[in-house]
């Protein structure tokens, strides 16, 4: 089944420098560039948390509950938050 990813998640995903998964923060090792339709099982995001590879599919992120401020509740995973690194001048 093909879907177009929700624009709020797409914006957060494309702007993320770091990903917080529950209490752990990691730099993504892979973020898929999204253009048009995606298969629901396509992997959009990969990262390593505590030495373990974690990935998120289109379906998981599409079904996530928006908690505001770049945070989403992902079923069977917990809270995912898309973070940006601050730039100091």
N, C-alpha and C positions, 0 to 999 in steps of 0.2 A: 504494500500500500504506500502511495506517495503522498507527501504533505508539504506544505510551505510552512516553515518555522515561524512562530509568533514573532512579531517585530520587536517586542520588548526584550525577549531573551536574545534575539539575534544582535541587537544593539549592545547589550551587556556583554555578550560573548566576544564580540569583535573588539570591544574596548578593554577587555580584561588583561591586566598584567599578571595578576595573581588570582588564585581560586581558593576560597575557604570552604572546606568540607567539614561540617560540624566544628570541632575545635582545632583542626589542622589547616595550615596555610601552605600552599605549594604553587610553584610556577608551572603552568601547563606545558607539557612536552609536545602537545599536538592540539591545534584548533583548526578544524576544517573550514576552508573558505566556502561560504554558502552562496549558491547561485540557483535560484528557482526551486524546483521540486526535489525533494529528498525522499529516500526510502525510510520508513519508520525505524528500521534496524541499523541505519548508517550511524557510525560513531562520529560524534561532533567534537568531543573533547577527551583528551587523555592526560593523565598526570600521575605522578608517583607520590603516594602518601604513606609515610612510615615504612618505606621499602617495598610497598605493594602497588602494582599498577592498577589504576582506577580509570574506567572510561564511562562516558555518558552517551546514550543514543538519542536520536531525534525523538523517539517515543517518550523516553524519560523526561526530557526537557520540555516537550510539548505538553505533557500532562502535569508538569510541576505547578504548584500553587504559588502565586506571586505574593511575597511577604512585604514587598516594598524595598526601596533603597538598594536594588541589585541583589536581593536575597530571594531564594525560592526553596520551597519545601518539595523535595523529590521523594516520591514513594519508595520505600524500602532502602533509602540512602541517608535521609536526613536533610539538613539545611545546607544549601550551596549558595555561596555569595561570590559575586564577581567583583574584584577589587582593582583599583588603579593605584599605581605608585605615585606618590606625591613628588613634584619637582620643586626643588628649592633654588632660588636665584640669589 
